[in-house]
Amino acid sequence: MTDKTPPPNQPEGYEPPKVWTWDKESGGRFANINRPISGSTHDKELSVGKHPLQLYSLGTPNGQKVTIMLEELLALGHKGAEYDAWLINIGTGAQFSSGFVSVNPNSKIPALMDHSAPHRAQGDPQPVFESGAILLYLAEKFDAFLPKEPAERTACMSWLFWQMGSAPYLGGGVGHFYAYAPFKMEYPINRFAMEVKRQLDVLDKHLAQNEYFAGDEYSIADMAIWPWYGVLVLGGLYDAGEFLSVHEYKNMLRWSKQIEARQAVKRGRIVNRPRGPLSEQLLERHDASDFELRTQDKLLGKS
Ligand SMILES: N[C@@H](CCC(=O)N[C@@H](CS)C(=O)NCC(=O)O)C(=O)O
């Protein structure tokens, strides 16, 4: 027999019904946009700019991975990496437009359309979704930030896929229950805090022996991990730095600051970002000069 009495920290007891039905909002942030079915909710085409790469995104950690990569490629001199970054406001359901769903049937940012994909029929752009797949697609297309030596390349892939599998415990676990849920619940917060601290320890131990995740070379694995775990230890995610005692992870702190100092990271992290200081919000990016001319402080005349 299970004890049905709710623990004192849980406001009301809950017994799941035999069959789950979608009959009410669950509460919390995002409740009004989440649905148990996929597909578009409205007809709307996506805008297309002048560059070969069209990015439809938002400056969350998953979105930042891709804009950091694109800025890194441009910094290396790859002119073919010029891109238009369009803002997809997931709070108002823009990820459910017919245009967005045709790029990503999973309705999540980031999504990329490559209008210069040489293997596609003329005029038929290549859609790419899932941030890890986009990083790998760009790394292969431009032959950059993916180590050539088999051992380092394999390490790069391992850490890239580690990030894709692990970050939901941070975002959907700690982030959701510590920051976004309608009320605080000890059980999920404890469970996910424990897991994320274990993950931070994994990363910290690896960085005690290695400069970057793939070894000596900065790669797409670093670009995938930094916006989540790097920003977390720098105190910029969910206001959870003190709660998770991030100061304990000294090697992570060293690496996080090193990546943060890169010019391309400083640029990429502010693209499509509707939060933070106005000077660090570049809502749309269509030209390299936008970083100097079109951040929100400039557009609103606040600088
Ligand atoms: N595994 C996906 C996750 C993408 C994801 O969760 N995107 C969130 C923002 S960070 C989103 O678009 N959420 C909108 C929604 O859930 O409706 C990736 O890495 O690309």
Ligand as a Chemical Component Dictionary entry (heavy atoms), coordinates in Angstrom:
data_LIG
# 
_chem_comp.id                   LIG 
_chem_comp.type                 NON-POLYMER 
_chem_comp.pdbx_formal_charge   0 
_chem_comp.three_letter_code    LIG 
# 
loop_
_chem_comp_atom.comp_id 
_chem_comp_atom.atom_id 
_chem_comp_atom.alt_atom_id 
_chem_comp_atom.type_symbol 
_chem_comp_atom.charge 
_chem_comp_atom.model_Cartn_x 
_chem_comp_atom.model_Cartn_y 
_chem_comp_atom.model_Cartn_z 
_chem_comp_atom.pdbx_ordinal 
LIG N1  N1  N 0 16.817 19.325 -28.757 1  
LIG C1  C1  C 0 16.422 20.587 -29.310 2  
LIG C2  C2  C 0 15.749 21.401 -28.238 3  
LIG C3  C3  C 0 15.255 22.719 -28.764 4  
LIG C4  C4  C 0 14.348 23.403 -27.752 5  
LIG O1  O1  O 0 13.966 22.828 -26.718 6  
LIG N2  N2  N 0 14.000 24.650 -28.069 7  
LIG C5  C5  C 0 13.091 25.385 -27.184 8  
LIG C6  C6  C 0 13.731 26.724 -26.793 9  
LIG S1  S1  S 0 15.290 26.484 -26.019 10 
LIG C7  C7  C 0 11.805 25.696 -27.923 11 
LIG O2  O2  O 0 11.825 26.050 -29.079 12 
LIG N3  N3  N 0 10.670 25.561 -27.241 13 
LIG C8  C8  C 0 9.396  25.876 -27.801 14 
LIG C9  C9  C 0 8.336  24.885 -27.444 15 
LIG O3  O3  O 0 8.631  23.935 -26.694 16 
LIG O4  O4  O 0 7.200  25.050 -27.911 17 
LIG C10 C10 C 0 17.637 21.311 -29.870 18 
LIG O5  O5  O 0 18.706 21.178 -29.269 19 
LIG O6  O6  O 0 17.532 21.981 -30.911 20 
# 
loop_
_chem_comp_bond.comp_id 
_chem_comp_bond.atom_id_1 
_chem_comp_bond.atom_id_2 
_chem_comp_bond.value_order 
_chem_comp_bond.pdbx_ordinal 
LIG N1  C1  SING 1  
LIG C1  C2  SING 2  
LIG C1  C10 SING 3  
LIG C2  C3  SING 4  
LIG C3  C4  SING 5  
LIG C4  O1  DOUB 6  
LIG C4  N2  SING 7  
LIG N2  C5  SING 8  
LIG C5  C6  SING 9  
LIG C5  C7  SING 10 
LIG C6  S1  SING 11 
LIG C7  O2  DOUB 12 
LIG C7  N3  SING 13 
LIG N3  C8  SING 14 
LIG C8  C9  SING 15 
LIG C9  O3  DOUB 16 
LIG C9  O4  SING 17 
LIG C10 O5  DOUB 18 
LIG C10 O6  SING 19 
# 
